[in-house]
Amino acid sequence: MAQVWIYLENGTFLEAKSFGAETTLVGEIVFNTSMSGYQEIASDPSYAGQFVTFTMPEIGNVGINSEDMESSAAYTKGIIVRNHQGRYSNFRAENSLENFLKTQGVMGICGIDTRYLTKMIRKEGAMMMVASTEISEKEELKKVLESSPRIEEVNYIEEVSTKKSYVHENGCYDAVNFRYKEAPKAKAKIVTIDFGVKRNILNELTDAGLHVEVSPNNFDADTLISRVQSGEIDGVFLSNGPGDPLVLTKEQEQIKKLIAAKVPMFGICLGHQLLSISHGYDTYKLKFGHHGGNHPVKNQSNGVVEITAQNHNYNVPDSITDIADVTHTNLFDNTIEGLKYKDSPIFSVQHHPEASPGPKESRYIFAQFLSLLKSQK
C-alpha cells in the first residue's frame, strides 16, 4: 500500500496507508457509527464533499455489488477505516472495496486510529481536511487546504442531481429471492425533486403505491403547480442531498412558490431543511452532525422510540414550532427530527426512514405520504 498523509484544519498531521485512489483531495471529515452498509454510505450522494471515518473497525469484508448502490457512483471524497479487508467473502459480491474506490476516484485510508479521530471530531467538531498520496510535507498540505473552498461554499447539488427527468419503477429489494420487486399499482402520482436522492428512497416510495417521476434540482415550480391543479400529479417529494442548504437559494425560491400554492409535500433530510428555510426559518450547523444507523428518535404521536439511520450536519431551529408541530425528536440531543406544518399539507423528517441495511421502524412514513395525497383529492 502507498503512504497517505493527512492534514486537518486544527493542525493535526497524520500518516496512514492508502487502499483507494492515489491522489490529493480536500473535504470535510465526519464520523459514522454504522456497523454495516459501507457501500451504501460511500454511494450516498449526501456524503459528497466529505471524508467518512468509520467507527466500525473492519471494513471491506463483504465486498461490493451493483445492486446495493444508493446511486450511480461514489460521491464521498474518501473513507477512513482502522482495518481494510482486501479479501472479501459474500455470495453477492462482484468486486472488492479497494477496486471500487480506485475506479470511482475515491480515497481509501487505513492503518489509522479511527477512535482517536472520532473523539477529536466529537470534541472539536467536523472540520476540513486534505489527504494526499502525492504530498508528504505538512506545510504544503496546509497551503492546499487553506486555498481550497470549504464545503459550505460549494453547491454539490449540481454534481449529484439527475440531468433529465425519468420514472423510477423498482420496488424494495426482496431479500428472500434476491431481486428488486416490481412496483405495485400506483394509487397516486408524485414528482421527486432530486437533490441527491438515494435509490432506496425511490424504492420505498414506489413500494408504498406511488408513481414516482424524478426531476432535476432546477425544477420549475409553476409547472409543478399547474400539474397538481390539473390532477396530472398529486404532490411533490423533496429528497436528501449534500452540503449546506442555505447555499441553495434558487431551489428555495421555487419551494416557496409550492408552499404558497399549498402543494402537498414530503421532505427527507435536505428536503426537510429546505422546507424550513423556505418557510423563513434558517437551519444551523450541528457540531459534528448525526451520522449512523443507531439513533433513537421518539415519535411524539404515540411515544414509540424508533431506531433510525441519520446523515446530516444541519438542523432546523426550535423556533419553527411557531408554524409547525414537532412529530419526531432525537433522544441523543433533543433536536427536531420531524415536522407537520400547521396550515399546509406538508410534513418532513430529518432521519432516513428508508435506510438499508439498517432499522425499518420508520417505513410507515412513506405510507403516511400516500395517505396525505389521497386526503387532498
Backbone torsions as a table, in degrees:
resi	resn	phi	psi	omega
1	MET	NA	142.7	176.2
2	ALA	-73.2	159.6	173.9
3	GLN	-80.6	150.3	174.1
4	VAL	-135.2	137.6	-178.8
5	TRP	-113.1	140.4	-174.2
6	ILE	-126.1	135.5	174.2
7	TYR	-130.7	125.0	177.9
8	LEU	-101.4	154.8	-174.8
9	GLU	-67.2	-12.8	174.3
10	ASN	-85.4	4.7	176.9
11	GLY	97.1	-4.5	179.3
12	THR	-67.9	133.0	179.9
13	PHE	-124.6	124.2	-174.2
14	LEU	-132.8	157.6	175.8
15	GLU	-125.8	137.7	-178.3
16	ALA	-147.1	-165.1	178.8
17	LYS	-111.7	150.3	-178.9
18	SER	-109.8	131.5	173.8
19	PHE	-126.0	7.9	178.9
20	GLY	-117.4	-145.1	-179.9
21	ALA	-64.8	139.3	178.0
22	GLU	-98.1	106.1	-171.5
23	THR	-164.7	-167.5	173.8
24	THR	-127.8	122.3	-177.3
25	LEU	-135.8	148.8	178.2
26	VAL	-117.9	136.5	177.8
27	GLY	-166.2	-175.9	178.4
28	GLU	-97.0	134.7	179.2
29	ILE	-95.0	129.1	175.7
30	VAL	-133.1	169.4	174.7
31	PHE	-121.2	150.0	-179.8
32	ASN	-125.3	131.5	-174.7
33	THR	-97.2	8.2	179.7
34	SER	-65.5	145.4	179.3
35	MET	-95.5	-7.3	177.1
36	SER	-151.3	171.5	175.4
37	GLY	90.1	30.0	-177.6
38	TYR	-64.2	-31.7	178.3
39	GLN	-69.0	-42.8	178.3
40	GLU	-62.2	-37.5	179.1
41	ILE	-67.8	-45.8	-179.3
42	ALA	-63.3	-30.5	-177.7
43	SER	-100.3	8.1	175.9
44	ASP	-80.9	116.1	-178.4
45	PRO	-58.5	-20.8	179.8
46	SER	-63.8	-19.3	179.8
47	TYR	-91.4	8.3	177.9
48	ALA	-55.8	132.5	178.7
49	GLY	86.9	4.9	-175.0
50	GLN	-123.6	149.9	165.9
51	PHE	-97.1	127.1	-177.3
52	VAL	-104.8	119.1	174.9
53	THR	-92.1	121.6	179.8
54	PHE	-90.0	129.2	174.6
55	THR	-77.9	-23.3	172.9
56	MET	-68.6	121.6	-169.4
57	PRO	-73.9	-28.9	-176.3
58	GLU	-105.7	115.4	-176.8
59	ILE	-129.4	136.8	177.4
60	GLY	111.6	-5.5	-170.4
61	ASN	-71.1	-19.0	178.6
62	VAL	-109.5	8.9	175.5
63	GLY	68.6	-154.1	-176.4
64	ILE	-135.4	142.7	171.2
65	ASN	-140.1	153.4	-173.1
66	SER	-68.8	-26.9	-175.7
67	GLU	-73.0	-23.4	-177.0
68	ASP	-94.3	7.7	176.8
69	MET	-69.1	136.2	176.3
70	GLU	-88.0	-8.1	176.4
71	SER	-158.7	-174.0	-176.3
72	SER	-80.7	-8.3	-176.3
73	ALA	-152.4	175.0	173.0
74	ALA	-97.7	128.2	-174.5
75	TYR	-109.6	-8.5	176.0
76	THR	-64.9	151.1	171.8
77	LYS	-70.1	-37.1	-179.8
78	GLY	-174.1	164.6	173.1
79	ILE	-121.2	143.3	-176.5
80	ILE	-120.5	122.2	-174.9
81	VAL	-133.7	158.4	176.2
82	ARG	-72.1	-56.2	-179.6
83	ASN	-126.7	126.3	175.7
84	HIS	-97.9	127.8	178.4
85	GLN	-98.2	104.6	-178.2
86	GLY	-74.9	-25.9	179.6
87	ARG	-97.7	107.0	-175.9
88	TYR	-94.5	160.4	-179.4
89	SER	-147.0	101.0	176.0
90	ASN	-164.8	135.4	-174.6
91	PHE	-67.8	-17.2	178.4
92	ARG	-94.4	-7.5	-174.9
93	ALA	-67.2	140.8	178.6
94	GLU	-119.7	-14.1	-174.9
95	ASN	-161.1	165.7	175.3
96	SER	-89.0	156.1	176.2
97	LEU	-60.9	-39.3	-179.7
98	GLU	-58.9	-50.1	179.9
99	ASN	-64.8	-38.8	179.7
100	PHE	-60.4	-48.5	-178.7
101	LEU	-63.1	-40.0	-179.6
102	LYS	-63.8	-43.7	179.9
103	THR	-68.9	-25.6	-179.2
104	GLN	-90.7	-6.2	-178.5
105	GLY	72.6	26.9	-178.8
106	VAL	-105.2	136.0	179.7
107	MET	-77.3	142.9	172.8
108	GLY	-121.2	123.1	-175.5
109	ILE	-122.2	128.4	-179.1
110	CYS	-139.7	-179.2	-178.9
111	GLY	68.1	37.2	-176.6
112	ILE	-135.9	152.3	-178.7
113	ASP	-79.2	92.5	-177.2
114	THR	-71.1	-23.8	175.3
115	ARG	-66.0	-40.8	176.9
116	TYR	-61.9	-45.7	-179.5
117	LEU	-63.6	-43.5	-178.6
118	THR	-62.8	-43.8	178.9
119	LYS	-64.7	-35.2	177.6
120	MET	-65.3	-45.9	-179.8
121	ILE	-64.7	-40.8	179.7
122	ARG	-62.7	-36.7	-178.1
123	LYS	-80.3	-45.2	-172.7
124	GLU	-101.9	-14.8	179.7
125	GLY	96.8	162.6	176.2
126	ALA	-59.0	142.2	-176.7
127	MET	-146.6	165.0	178.0
128	MET	-78.2	151.4	178.2
129	MET	-150.2	163.8	172.8
130	VAL	-129.1	139.3	175.4
131	ALA	-127.3	141.4	-176.4
132	SER	-150.0	138.7	168.6
133	THR	-96.9	1.4	-174.1
134	GLU	-111.9	-28.3	-176.7
135	ILE	-116.6	123.6	-177.5
136	SER	-108.6	-10.3	-176.9
137	GLU	-87.0	129.4	-178.0
138	LYS	-57.2	-47.3	-176.6
139	GLU	-65.8	-34.6	178.4
140	GLU	-69.0	-40.6	176.6
141	LEU	-64.5	-38.4	177.5
142	LYS	-60.0	-41.1	178.8
143	LYS	-64.2	-42.4	178.6
144	VAL	-60.5	-45.8	-178.9
145	LEU	-64.1	-45.5	-176.7
146	GLU	-68.3	-24.3	-179.7
147	SER	-92.1	-1.2	-178.1
148	SER	-97.9	149.6	177.9
149	PRO	-68.3	148.2	175.2
150	ARG	-77.4	160.9	-175.5
151	ILE	-61.5	-34.2	-179.3
152	GLU	-74.1	-6.8	178.6
153	GLU	-98.2	-1.0	-175.8
154	VAL	-113.6	134.2	175.4
155	ASN	-93.0	90.8	-178.4
156	TYR	-76.0	-11.2	178.9
157	ILE	-61.0	-37.6	179.8
158	GLU	-61.3	-28.1	-179.9
159	GLU	-81.0	-39.1	-170.1
160	VAL	-97.2	-18.9	-177.1
161	SER	-74.1	149.0	176.4
162	THR	-62.2	150.9	-178.8
163	LYS	-93.4	-15.3	176.7
164	LYS	-147.2	155.6	-177.1
165	SER	-71.1	151.2	175.7
166	TYR	-155.3	165.7	178.1
167	VAL	-105.2	128.5	177.5
168	HIS	-92.7	129.7	-172.3
169	GLU	-118.3	-16.1	-178.8
170	ASN	-73.3	146.5	168.8
171	GLY	-92.0	-158.6	-179.4
172	CYS	-75.9	165.9	-178.5
173	TYR	-76.9	131.9	177.7
174	ASP	-91.6	102.5	-175.2
175	ALA	-72.6	-12.1	178.2
176	VAL	-84.1	-45.8	-178.0
177	ASN	-100.4	1.9	175.6
178	PHE	54.9	54.0	176.6
179	ARG	-158.5	163.5	175.9
180	TYR	-84.5	136.9	179.9
181	LYS	-69.6	153.0	171.0
182	GLU	-73.3	148.6	-179.6
183	ALA	-66.3	134.1	176.3
184	PRO	-70.1	170.0	179.1
185	LYS	-60.1	129.0	-175.5
186	ALA	-73.1	137.5	177.6
187	LYS	-106.8	-9.2	177.0
188	ALA	-161.5	160.6	-178.5
189	LYS	-120.1	136.5	178.5
190	ILE	-133.3	162.0	168.1
191	VAL	-111.5	126.1	175.3
192	THR	-95.4	123.3	175.0
193	ILE	-86.5	119.1	-172.8
194	ASP	-89.5	101.8	172.5
195	PHE	-98.8	4.6	-175.2
196	GLY	133.1	42.3	-170.7
197	VAL	-65.3	139.3	174.3
198	LYS	-79.7	142.6	-177.7
199	ARG	-60.8	-35.3	-177.0
200	ASN	-73.1	-21.3	171.3
201	ILE	-65.3	-45.2	178.0
202	LEU	-61.9	-40.5	178.0
203	ASN	-59.6	-43.7	-178.6
204	GLU	-67.8	-36.5	178.2
205	LEU	-63.6	-45.6	178.6
206	THR	-68.0	-37.9	-179.7
207	ASP	-64.2	-27.7	178.9
208	ALA	-77.4	-7.9	179.1
209	GLY	103.7	28.2	-179.3
210	LEU	-111.9	138.2	169.4
211	HIS	-83.1	119.8	-169.2
212	VAL	-112.2	112.2	171.9
213	GLU	-102.5	128.3	-177.8
214	VAL	-104.1	128.5	-177.5
215	SER	-122.3	154.0	178.6
216	PRO	-64.3	167.7	-179.3
217	ASN	-68.6	-20.8	-179.7
218	ASN	-89.2	48.8	-177.7
219	PHE	-74.4	159.7	177.9
220	ASP	-107.7	114.0	-176.1
221	ALA	-62.6	-39.0	-178.7
222	ASP	-60.4	-39.2	178.1
223	THR	-64.7	-43.6	179.4
224	LEU	-64.8	-40.7	178.6
225	ILE	-60.8	-44.0	178.4
226	SER	-61.5	-39.8	-179.5
227	ARG	-69.1	-35.6	176.9
228	VAL	-68.4	-45.3	-177.5
229	GLN	-65.7	-29.8	178.6
230	SER	-83.9	-9.2	-179.3
231	GLY	86.1	5.7	179.7
232	GLU	-68.0	-38.9	174.3
233	ILE	-130.7	163.9	-175.5
234	ASP	-108.1	-19.1	-178.1
235	GLY	-176.8	-175.2	-175.1
236	VAL	-133.0	137.8	173.7
237	PHE	-111.5	132.5	178.3
238	LEU	-105.7	120.7	-169.2
239	SER	-85.5	175.7	169.7
240	ASN	-69.9	172.9	177.5
241	GLY	173.6	173.0	-174.7
242	PRO	-91.5	166.2	167.8
243	GLY	82.1	-172.1	-177.7
244	ASP	-84.1	119.9	-178.9
245	PRO	-64.7	-22.2	-179.5
246	LEU	-67.4	-19.9	179.0
247	VAL	-71.2	-24.4	-169.8
248	LEU	-87.2	63.7	-174.8
249	THR	-68.1	-37.6	179.5
250	LYS	-65.0	-43.3	179.0
251	GLU	-64.3	-38.2	179.1
252	GLN	-62.0	-40.7	-179.9
253	GLU	-63.1	-38.0	178.7
254	GLN	-70.7	-39.3	179.2
255	ILE	-66.0	-36.1	176.8
256	LYS	-57.9	-38.6	177.9
257	LYS	-65.2	-40.7	178.8
258	LEU	-64.8	-39.5	178.6
259	ILE	-63.6	-46.1	-178.9
260	ALA	-61.6	-32.9	-179.3
261	ALA	-85.7	1.1	-179.4
262	LYS	56.0	43.3	174.5
263	VAL	-72.9	129.2	176.6
264	PRO	-60.6	129.1	-176.8
265	MET	-140.4	153.1	175.1
266	PHE	-137.9	134.5	-179.9
267	GLY	-129.9	145.0	174.9
268	ILE	-122.2	132.5	173.0
269	CYS	58.3	-106.3	178.7
270	LEU	-60.5	-38.4	176.6
271	GLY	-60.2	-39.8	175.4
272	HIS	-60.4	-43.9	-179.4
273	GLN	-68.7	-41.5	-179.2
274	LEU	-66.0	-33.6	175.9
275	LEU	-64.5	-40.1	178.0
276	SER	-63.0	-49.7	-179.2
277	ILE	-61.4	-42.0	-177.5
278	SER	-69.0	-19.4	173.6
279	HIS	-87.6	-2.6	177.8
280	GLY	101.8	12.5	-178.5
281	TYR	-120.0	99.5	-174.5
282	ASP	-68.4	145.4	177.4
283	THR	-77.3	166.6	174.7
284	TYR	-132.6	159.1	-178.1
285	LYS	-91.5	131.8	174.3
286	LEU	-74.1	159.9	-176.0
287	LYS	-61.5	-51.5	178.3
288	PHE	-132.7	9.0	174.9
289	GLY	73.8	177.7	176.4
290	HIS	-118.0	113.2	-179.0
291	HIS	-140.1	110.1	179.8
292	GLY	163.7	176.4	-177.2
293	GLY	-113.1	24.3	-172.1
294	ASN	-143.1	36.8	-177.3
295	HIS	-95.5	122.2	178.9
296	PRO	-76.5	128.4	179.6
297	VAL	-126.8	129.0	-179.3
298	LYS	-91.7	125.5	173.2
299	ASN	-79.6	112.7	-172.9
300	GLN	-70.6	-18.5	-177.5
301	SER	-77.6	-29.8	-177.7
302	ASN	-131.3	-2.0	177.9
303	GLY	79.5	2.0	-179.0
304	VAL	-74.5	138.0	176.3
305	VAL	-96.7	121.3	179.8
306	GLU	-103.8	136.3	174.7
307	ILE	-88.6	115.7	-169.1
308	THR	-116.5	161.2	170.8
309	ALA	-95.9	141.7	-174.7
310	GLN	-134.1	147.7	172.9
311	ASN	-160.5	84.2	178.5
312	HIS	-158.4	149.5	176.4
313	ASN	-107.7	-10.7	-174.5
314	TYR	-121.1	156.0	-176.0
315	ASN	-142.2	155.7	177.8
316	VAL	-83.9	151.8	-176.2
317	PRO	-78.9	154.2	178.2
318	ASP	-63.5	-25.6	-177.9
319	SER	-65.5	-12.8	-178.9
320	ILE	-67.3	-12.2	176.8
321	THR	-64.2	-8.6	173.3
322	ASP	-62.1	-32.7	-173.8
323	ILE	-123.9	-3.7	-177.2
324	ALA	-142.9	150.1	175.5
325	ASP	-93.4	137.4	177.7
326	VAL	-78.0	122.8	179.8
327	THR	-100.4	-25.1	-177.8
328	HIS	-142.1	144.0	-178.9
329	THR	-133.1	135.7	176.8
330	ASN	-76.9	123.7	-176.9
331	LEU	-82.2	-8.9	173.9
332	PHE	-72.4	-43.5	-174.9
333	ASP	-137.5	8.4	177.6
334	ASN	64.5	21.2	174.8
335	THR	-77.8	160.1	-177.4
336	ILE	-73.5	131.1	179.8
337	GLU	-117.0	-10.4	180.0
338	GLY	-161.2	146.7	-177.8
339	LEU	-139.6	146.2	168.7
340	LYS	-126.1	117.6	-175.8
341	TYR	-73.3	138.7	-168.4
342	LYS	-70.2	-38.6	-173.3
343	ASP	-116.0	21.5	-177.5
344	SER	-143.8	152.9	175.6
345	PRO	-81.5	60.3	-173.6
346	ILE	-134.9	135.9	171.2
347	PHE	-146.7	164.9	-176.2
348	SER	-159.5	159.2	174.9
349	VAL	-134.2	149.2	179.3
350	GLN	-85.7	-33.9	-178.1
351	HIS	-81.2	-179.4	-175.3
352	HIS	-111.5	97.3	-178.4
353	PRO	-71.0	-10.9	-177.6
354	GLU	-93.1	-4.8	-164.8
355	ALA	-52.2	132.0	178.5
356	SER	-155.7	127.6	-0.7
357	PRO	-69.5	153.2	-178.3
358	GLY	149.1	-171.1	-176.3
359	PRO	-69.5	154.7	-176.5
360	LYS	-121.2	8.7	-173.7
361	GLU	-61.4	-21.7	-172.0
362	SER	-102.3	10.2	-177.5
363	ARG	-63.0	-24.2	-179.0
364	TYR	-58.1	-20.5	-176.8
365	ILE	-62.5	-33.0	178.8
366	PHE	-68.6	-37.3	175.6
367	ALA	-66.1	-34.0	177.0
368	GLN	-62.7	-36.5	178.3
369	PHE	-63.6	-44.6	177.3
370	LEU	-60.2	-43.2	178.8
371	SER	-61.1	-40.4	177.5
372	LEU	-61.3	-45.6	-178.2
373	LEU	-63.3	-42.1	-179.7
374	LYS	-67.4	-31.9	-179.6
375	SER	-72.1	-17.6	-177.6
376	GLN	-90.7	-8.6	-178.0
377	LYS	-76.8	NA	NA
